[in-house]
Amino acid sequence: MPSDSSKFPLQDQIAVVTGAGRGIGKSISLKLSELGAHIVLCGRSREALDETAAEITKLVGETGSKSSGSTVTECDVTNLGSVEALAKKIETGFQRLDILVNNAGIAGEAGPLLKLSPESWNEVFNTNLRGVYYCIRSLAPVMIKAGGGHIINISSLAGKNPVPNLSAYSASKWGLNGLSYSVAEELRPQNVRVSVICPGSVYTDFSPHAGKSTEKMLQASDVAHAVAMLVTQAPQSFMSEILMRPTQKP
Ligand SMILES: NC(=O)c1ccc[n+]([C@@H]2O[C@H](COP(=O)([O-])OP(=O)(O)OC[C@H]3O[C@@H](n4cnc5c(N)ncnc54)[C@H](OP(=O)(O)O)[C@@H]3O)[C@@H](O)[C@H]2O)c1
């Protein structure tokens, strides 16, 4: 019989997941709670977060996970005040933060760059890049104070390749990769590992998948599995980047 510490390696750990109400963020939240962590679920829609929280309660009951469940916190990552309030809540309520998953993101308007409105450009960058900066700025100090932790940024293969008609999205994810590699070097001495995951298309509500076989596509649970791998590494090991593709082209 495996011991509780090997079955629930994240027991007593606190994890923040942004965009936890649906899609990849929801799947990551369920996976981390299955491994024993308490999850702080963040997003703008309270109703969606409450649904994830209810699924976590059910999962913990079914699996006997040592997770103490979840806490729902409405938070808009584009708003520094909102992110700072989240950090304060975590510092006061838990006095520690072990895992931060910066997952919240939007695709923005599809179409040629020359037709893209500046408002749409701002919305994409404020969510996908500035939002991550705000979360790291506000939450990494809580981690450092408690001795270290793991930050995982959900980027995309769109941050490695050109993506015509989704230029702002692609540029925001190239930026996110640069931010991730750079801040990783800054935080390594403080015992904080910053990793970035770049999945190809994942079957969620995020974007239409016309003509693709949804079963062959990457699933949200595949990204959650990659997150689980990162946060269960031995302390001396640092996997800085994961690129994910479907085994067969969908
Ligand atoms: N699906 C794909 O094909 C794919 C591929 C590669 C990478 N990714 C990346 O994976 C991440 C998750 O994508 P997904 O497919 O799960 O998308 P999704 O189903 O559309 O979910 C996006 C999540 O982000 C949250 N969110 C959006 N803006 C926010 C804000 N300002 N503040 C807080 N939360 C916000 C949404 O919640 P609220 O609207 O309630 O706030 C929602 O929970 C994104 O960063 C995306 O770029 C996706």
The ligand as an SDF file (V2000), in Angstrom:
LIG
                    3D

 48 52  0  0  0  0  0  0  0  0999 V2000
   -7.6710   25.6220  -25.6310 N   0  0  0  0  0  0  0  0  0  0  0  0
   -6.5770   25.7130  -26.3800 C   0  0  0  0  0  0  0  0  0  0  0  0
   -6.5710   25.3180  -27.5550 O   0  0  0  0  0  0  0  0  0  0  0  0
   -5.3050   26.2360  -25.7820 C   0  0  0  0  0  0  0  0  0  0  0  0
   -4.0840   25.8980  -26.3890 C   0  0  0  0  0  0  0  0  0  0  0  0
   -2.8920   26.3920  -25.8400 C   0  0  0  0  0  0  0  0  0  0  0  0
   -2.9290   27.2150  -24.7300 C   0  0  0  0  0  0  0  0  0  0  0  0
   -4.1410   27.5380  -24.1610 N   0  0  0  0  0  0  0  0  0  0  0  0
   -4.1090   28.4310  -23.0060 C   0  0  0  0  0  0  0  0  0  0  0  0
   -4.6700   27.7650  -21.8900 O   0  0  0  0  0  0  0  0  0  0  0  0
   -5.3020   28.7120  -21.0180 C   0  0  0  0  0  0  0  0  0  0  0  0
   -6.7090   28.2460  -20.6970 C   0  0  0  0  0  0  0  0  0  0  0  0
   -7.4240   28.0720  -21.9060 O   0  0  0  0  0  0  0  0  0  0  0  0
   -8.8150   27.2600  -21.9890 P   0  0  0  0  0  0  0  0  0  0  0  0
   -8.7840   26.5250  -23.2550 O   0  0  0  0  0  0  0  0  0  0  0  0
   -9.0920   26.5380  -20.7380 O   0  0  0  0  0  0  0  0  0  0  0  0
   -9.8230   28.5140  -22.1740 O   0  0  0  0  0  0  0  0  0  0  0  0
  -11.2990   28.7850  -21.6270 P   0  0  0  0  0  0  0  0  0  0  0  0
  -12.0710   27.5070  -21.5410 O   0  0  0  0  0  0  0  0  0  0  0  0
  -11.8370   29.8880  -22.4670 O   0  0  0  0  0  0  0  0  0  0  0  0
  -11.0260   29.3220  -20.1380 O   0  0  0  0  0  0  0  0  0  0  0  0
  -10.3560   30.5210  -19.9080 C   0  0  0  0  0  0  0  0  0  0  0  0
  -10.4240   30.8390  -18.4190 C   0  0  0  0  0  0  0  0  0  0  0  0
   -9.7600   32.0820  -18.1860 O   0  0  0  0  0  0  0  0  0  0  0  0
  -10.5670   32.8920  -17.3350 C   0  0  0  0  0  0  0  0  0  0  0  0
  -10.3030   34.3040  -17.5640 N   0  0  0  0  0  0  0  0  0  0  0  0
  -10.3600   34.9900  -18.7460 C   0  0  0  0  0  0  0  0  0  0  0  0
  -10.0810   36.2860  -18.5440 N   0  0  0  0  0  0  0  0  0  0  0  0
   -9.8460   36.4260  -17.2060 C   0  0  0  0  0  0  0  0  0  0  0  0
   -9.5170   37.5290  -16.3740 C   0  0  0  0  0  0  0  0  0  0  0  0
   -9.3870   38.7780  -16.8700 N   0  0  0  0  0  0  0  0  0  0  0  0
   -9.3230   37.3020  -15.0630 N   0  0  0  0  0  0  0  0  0  0  0  0
   -9.4580   36.0610  -14.5430 C   0  0  0  0  0  0  0  0  0  0  0  0
   -9.7860   34.9780  -15.2650 N   0  0  0  0  0  0  0  0  0  0  0  0
   -9.9800   35.1650  -16.6000 C   0  0  0  0  0  0  0  0  0  0  0  0
  -12.0000   32.4730  -17.6880 C   0  0  0  0  0  0  0  0  0  0  0  0
  -12.8930   32.7000  -16.6010 O   0  0  0  0  0  0  0  0  0  0  0  0
  -13.8840   33.9670  -16.4840 P   0  0  0  0  0  0  0  0  0  0  0  0
  -14.3090   34.3110  -17.9010 O   0  0  0  0  0  0  0  0  0  0  0  0
  -14.9720   33.5250  -15.5880 O   0  0  0  0  0  0  0  0  0  0  0  0
  -13.0440   35.0150  -15.8590 O   0  0  0  0  0  0  0  0  0  0  0  0
  -11.8450   30.9730  -17.9130 C   0  0  0  0  0  0  0  0  0  0  0  0
  -11.9760   30.2700  -16.7110 O   0  0  0  0  0  0  0  0  0  0  0  0
   -5.2270   30.0630  -21.7350 C   0  0  0  0  0  0  0  0  0  0  0  0
   -4.1490   30.8050  -21.2270 O   0  0  0  0  0  0  0  0  0  0  0  0
   -4.9610   29.6780  -23.1890 C   0  0  0  0  0  0  0  0  0  0  0  0
   -4.2510   30.6870  -23.8800 O   0  0  0  0  0  0  0  0  0  0  0  0
   -5.3140   27.0720  -24.6540 C   0  0  0  0  0  0  0  0  0  0  0  0
  1  2  1  0
  2  3  2  0
  2  4  1  0
  4  5  1  0
  4 48  2  0
  5  6  2  0
  6  7  1  0
  7  8  2  0
  8  9  1  0
  8 48  1  0
  9 10  1  0
  9 46  1  0
 10 11  1  0
 11 12  1  0
 11 44  1  0
 12 13  1  0
 13 14  1  0
 14 15  2  0
 14 16  1  0
 14 17  1  0
 17 18  1  0
 18 19  2  0
 18 20  1  0
 18 21  1  0
 21 22  1  0
 22 23  1  0
 23 24  1  0
 23 42  1  0
 24 25  1  0
 25 26  1  0
 25 36  1  0
 26 27  1  0
 26 35  1  0
 27 28  2  0
 28 29  1  0
 29 30  1  0
 29 35  2  0
 30 31  1  0
 30 32  2  0
 32 33  1  0
 33 34  2  0
 34 35  1  0
 36 37  1  0
 36 42  1  0
 37 38  1  0
 38 39  2  0
 38 40  1  0
 38 41  1  0
 42 43  1  0
 44 45  1  0
 44 46  1  0
 46 47  1  0
M  CHG  2   8   1  16  -1
M  END
$$$$
